[in-house]
């Protein structure tokens, strides 16, 4: 590392970090929502995201659909898949010890990856849509990343308003805070759980659709996002919306900065050290609170 | 029962000791791998079955042992000693990571362990000068399958014996108290963190040694082959299937699932993962207490089974 690090380079890295972090935040929101409401850590979250990416690829390939518009298809589709998974499988481990839900969703995860391999083969796919960058002064903004960031922020804000403003959103938050009290108030907890898992899956799908333009699509692309989402919700505080946003942006920044000052290969190790530190010093996450 | 069990075990041990004299190369390999899985499932049981802390990255000790032993063998150390050092390396890593992480409750410990495994794989891939990075590490050729078979068998027996000794001791009672109610355990004056760390270190020795033996047997290791998440899951499912928290459950689970794997599901190359996923889901939903757990409850069997 004899290359001199200039302020411009740091600025560029901060930009890339924040752009990448907005996607992490979006995907992790889904995981955090499910974890916050049901205390289920969904290991299959990444593979659900992968399904979202394939949906976008398929629609782009077959019908030439704008990949960003395909979010309108991939989100409802994965919402349905999430509801079905919750109804028939996940529902049965909601109150079991965490080992059961971890294993069950891991089983789902490898089954989904295997199904994707059978259906789409393991070939790398890509969606050639937006390329190039805007250049503003000394900084470059990659177009697909900027677009993905804009959509991620919109979707995040939308689901935030949904949880804050609507009766259904309030019901989800109520179940997250205390299931018993919510039930006493006449909220159908099982239905809220269905909705939550569907919504969480839909957020994963949105993330998948947005990264489809930027990265190679293959059946195993999702797993790394599962781990990153775990990191984000621990950093930000499980089930805390602003927290997940903060955690996602922080993870993006840390990854990019460690690429600059150390090397890209140790990203994960640096992020992990951060995770352990946060777990030890502030196990409730940087921002405390629930959904 | 009290008399017949030791006698039966004695006969079984003699039969297994004589087996290599008759076995083909393939047969020997199958026996060796069976022992490996027994040792792994039983080691996971030691920490997670007894204390309830879910180690979701236990394969990290296997990989650490494999790399430690391989590096030492390449430095000229005899392989049995190198494999024992692999076990020591596992225990050391367990101490370093257990001291902070065993304070975490519930799923956070699982996340920390899952992350640890990812990170060790990354570090090993990155430290190219020492470990050969993604190209892996070759060991000098050596035909020692028979000796490794015996060594694996010894480790499997030793981990099971240690589990027996723990479950029937005050130490074991402390661990199980932690599992049932950690706050109550602390109120009774148990230094919970210390005993969790002891159990965690003990549970890391077996995988460390086995990792070294497996590396010696294979003659070649690489980061993705010794740190796979699926291996953690396999040992968990084996322990769960037989009955976690029991002495013989993990052994039973490892034997049944390993034979099933060799005989049936290795034939379905393309559906392998899908079937394994289905088996995991089935075990979790249909028999979370495992075979022995169900029998224990039904026939009121002793805790020390």
HADDOCK unambig.tbl for C-alpha pairs under 7 A between the chains (distance, minus, plus):
assign (segid A and resid 98 and name CA) (segid B and resid 107 and name CA) 6.23 0.50 0.50
assign (segid A and resid 99 and name CA) (segid B and resid 54 and name CA) 6.50 0.50 0.50
assign (segid A and resid 100 and name CA) (segid B and resid 284 and name CA) 5.86 0.50 0.50
assign (segid A and resid 103 and name CA) (segid B and resid 280 and name CA) 6.81 0.50 0.50
assign (segid A and resid 104 and name CA) (segid B and resid 280 and name CA) 6.50 0.50 0.50
assign (segid A and resid 104 and name CA) (segid B and resid 281 and name CA) 5.08 0.50 0.50
assign (segid A and resid 104 and name CA) (segid B and resid 284 and name CA) 6.35 0.50 0.50
assign (segid A and resid 107 and name CA) (segid B and resid 277 and name CA) 3.89 0.50 0.50
assign (segid A and resid 107 and name CA) (segid B and resid 278 and name CA) 6.50 0.50 0.50
assign (segid A and resid 107 and name CA) (segid B and resid 280 and name CA) 5.44 0.50 0.50
assign (segid A and resid 107 and name CA) (segid B and resid 281 and name CA) 5.79 0.50 0.50
assign (segid A and resid 108 and name CA) (segid B and resid 277 and name CA) 6.00 0.50 0.50
assign (segid A and resid 110 and name CA) (segid B and resid 273 and name CA) 5.93 0.50 0.50
assign (segid A and resid 110 and name CA) (segid B and resid 274 and name CA) 6.49 0.50 0.50
assign (segid A and resid 110 and name CA) (segid B and resid 277 and name CA) 5.84 0.50 0.50
assign (segid A and resid 111 and name CA) (segid B and resid 273 and name CA) 6.02 0.50 0.50
assign (segid A and resid 111 and name CA) (segid B and resid 274 and name CA) 4.23 0.50 0.50
assign (segid A and resid 111 and name CA) (segid B and resid 277 and name CA) 5.16 0.50 0.50
assign (segid A and resid 114 and name CA) (segid B and resid 273 and name CA) 5.89 0.50 0.50
assign (segid A and resid 114 and name CA) (segid B and resid 274 and name CA) 5.65 0.50 0.50
assign (segid A and resid 265 and name CA) (segid B and resid 126 and name CA) 6.66 0.50 0.50
assign (segid A and resid 266 and name CA) (segid B and resid 122 and name CA) 6.90 0.50 0.50
assign (segid A and resid 268 and name CA) (segid B and resid 119 and name CA) 6.28 0.50 0.50
assign (segid A and resid 269 and name CA) (segid B and resid 119 and name CA) 5.14 0.50 0.50
assign (segid A and resid 272 and name CA) (segid B and resid 115 and name CA) 6.53 0.50 0.50
assign (segid A and resid 276 and name CA) (segid B and resid 112 and name CA) 6.97 0.50 0.50
assign (segid A and resid 280 and name CA) (segid B and resid 100 and name CA) 6.90 0.50 0.50
